[in-house]
Amino acid sequence: MDPESELLGDESVRLPREKEHDPRGASSRPASGRRRHRGWWALLLLALVATSIVWYADASARSRESDAVRACETELRRASDQADYRMGLTTNYVRPVAVDGTFSAHLADLMAPKARQALPAVERADRDCKQVSVRPWHFSLVTRQHAATAYSGALVTLLQIVAAQGRHAFHGNATLQRLRDAAGLDGG
């Protein structure tokens, strides 16, 4: 072996690349990688903006729905309280006389005019509560709206019966009270 053969010469040892070099000295491969990264960032930014817009729109809708349910509950509470007041006055007025049970058959006759007076406000509240539209994924609002409409529907039915027939004694209705409690109308 010749000792000079192991010496490196002036020639390049690297193998030539398959593609020609860019005249600026940068290869085409890293530039396309940068473009891909920019594309992902742009897509991520676009998704973030779209998500923010959807979230804001849903929050605004939920706020409007919450206000509508609250207004329905307030209107129903007022109508219910007025009906309770009107019907309660008659019941309290007649109760001392009806202790022996002889007068209770005519209690509904005495309550019918009061029920007819209270009925329009309760029907209006029932109609307004049923018209409230709540998106199904707003679970707590859906529950509140369903409770209010269940109570208002039962109250309308009861007042219609008392107002129309007037011959049946009026007694506290446990089902109506449970629906009223579920609608949250006894507090505040």
WONORVEN-V110849 format. One record per backbone hydrogen bond with DSSP energy under -0.5 kcal/mol. NH is the residue of the N-H (numbers start at 1). CO is the residue of the C=O. E is the energy in kcal/mol with one decimal. If there is no record, write none. Layout:
nh:NH co:CO e:E
nh:NH co:CO e:E
This chain:
nh:3 co:1 e:-0.5
nh:5 co:2 e:-1.2
nh:6 co:3 e:-0.7
nh:7 co:4 e:-1.1
nh:25 co:22 e:-2.0
nh:31 co:27 e:-0.7
nh:32 co:28 e:-1.7
nh:33 co:29 e:-1.7
nh:34 co:30 e:-2.1
nh:35 co:31 e:-2.1
nh:36 co:32 e:-2.2
nh:37 co:33 e:-2.2
nh:38 co:34 e:-2.4
nh:39 co:35 e:-2.2
nh:40 co:36 e:-2.1
nh:41 co:37 e:-2.4
nh:42 co:38 e:-2.5
nh:43 co:39 e:-2.4
nh:44 co:40 e:-2.7
nh:45 co:41 e:-2.7
nh:46 co:42 e:-2.5
nh:47 co:43 e:-2.4
nh:48 co:44 e:-2.3
nh:49 co:45 e:-2.4
nh:50 co:46 e:-2.5
nh:51 co:47 e:-2.5
nh:52 co:48 e:-2.2
nh:53 co:49 e:-2.2
nh:54 co:50 e:-2.4
nh:55 co:51 e:-2.7
nh:56 co:52 e:-2.5
nh:57 co:53 e:-2.5
nh:58 co:54 e:-2.4
nh:59 co:55 e:-2.5
nh:60 co:56 e:-2.3
nh:61 co:57 e:-2.3
nh:62 co:58 e:-2.7
nh:63 co:59 e:-2.0
nh:64 co:60 e:-2.2
nh:65 co:61 e:-2.7
nh:66 co:62 e:-2.7
nh:67 co:63 e:-2.2
nh:68 co:64 e:-2.2
nh:69 co:65 e:-2.6
nh:70 co:66 e:-2.5
nh:71 co:67 e:-2.4
nh:72 co:68 e:-2.2
nh:73 co:69 e:-2.7
nh:74 co:70 e:-2.4
nh:75 co:71 e:-2.6
nh:76 co:72 e:-2.7
nh:77 co:73 e:-2.7
nh:78 co:74 e:-2.3
nh:79 co:75 e:-2.4
nh:80 co:76 e:-2.9
nh:81 co:77 e:-2.8
nh:82 co:78 e:-2.3
nh:83 co:79 e:-2.4
nh:84 co:80 e:-3.1
nh:85 co:81 e:-2.7
nh:86 co:82 e:-2.8
nh:87 co:83 e:-2.9
nh:88 co:84 e:-2.8
nh:89 co:85 e:-2.4
nh:90 co:86 e:-1.4
nh:91 co:87 e:-2.3
nh:92 co:88 e:-3.2
nh:93 co:89 e:-2.1
nh:94 co:90 e:-2.2
nh:95 co:91 e:-2.5
nh:96 co:92 e:-0.6
nh:97 co:94 e:-0.9
nh:98 co:94 e:-1.9
nh:99 co:96 e:-0.7
nh:100 co:97 e:-0.6
nh:101 co:98 e:-1.4
nh:106 co:103 e:-1.7
nh:107 co:104 e:-1.1
nh:110 co:106 e:-1.7
nh:111 co:107 e:-2.1
nh:112 co:108 e:-2.0
nh:113 co:109 e:-0.5
nh:115 co:111 e:-2.7
nh:116 co:112 e:-2.5
nh:117 co:113 e:-1.7
nh:118 co:114 e:-2.1
nh:119 co:115 e:-2.0
nh:120 co:116 e:-0.7
nh:122 co:118 e:-1.6
nh:123 co:119 e:-2.9
nh:124 co:120 e:-2.4
nh:125 co:121 e:-2.3
nh:126 co:122 e:-2.5
nh:127 co:123 e:-2.6
nh:128 co:124 e:-2.7
nh:129 co:125 e:-2.5
nh:130 co:126 e:-2.0
nh:131 co:127 e:-1.2
nh:132 co:128 e:-0.6
nh:132 co:129 e:-0.7
nh:134 co:132 e:-0.6
nh:138 co:135 e:-2.1
nh:139 co:137 e:-1.3
nh:142 co:138 e:-2.2
nh:143 co:139 e:-2.4
nh:144 co:140 e:-2.2
nh:145 co:141 e:-2.7
nh:146 co:142 e:-2.6
nh:147 co:143 e:-2.2
nh:148 co:144 e:-2.3
nh:149 co:145 e:-2.4
nh:150 co:146 e:-2.3
nh:151 co:147 e:-2.2
nh:152 co:148 e:-2.7
nh:153 co:149 e:-2.3
nh:154 co:150 e:-1.9
nh:155 co:151 e:-2.7
nh:156 co:152 e:-2.5
nh:157 co:153 e:-2.2
nh:158 co:154 e:-2.4
nh:159 co:155 e:-2.7
nh:160 co:156 e:-2.6
nh:161 co:157 e:-2.2
nh:162 co:158 e:-2.5
nh:163 co:159 e:-3.0
nh:164 co:160 e:-2.5
nh:165 co:161 e:-2.6
nh:166 co:161 e:-0.7
nh:166 co:162 e:-0.7
nh:171 co:169 e:-0.6
nh:174 co:172 e:-0.7
nh:177 co:173 e:-2.2
nh:178 co:174 e:-2.3
nh:179 co:175 e:-2.4
nh:180 co:176 e:-2.3
nh:181 co:177 e:-2.6
nh:182 co:178 e:-2.5
nh:183 co:179 e:-1.8
nh:184 co:181 e:-1.3
nh:185 co:180 e:-1.9
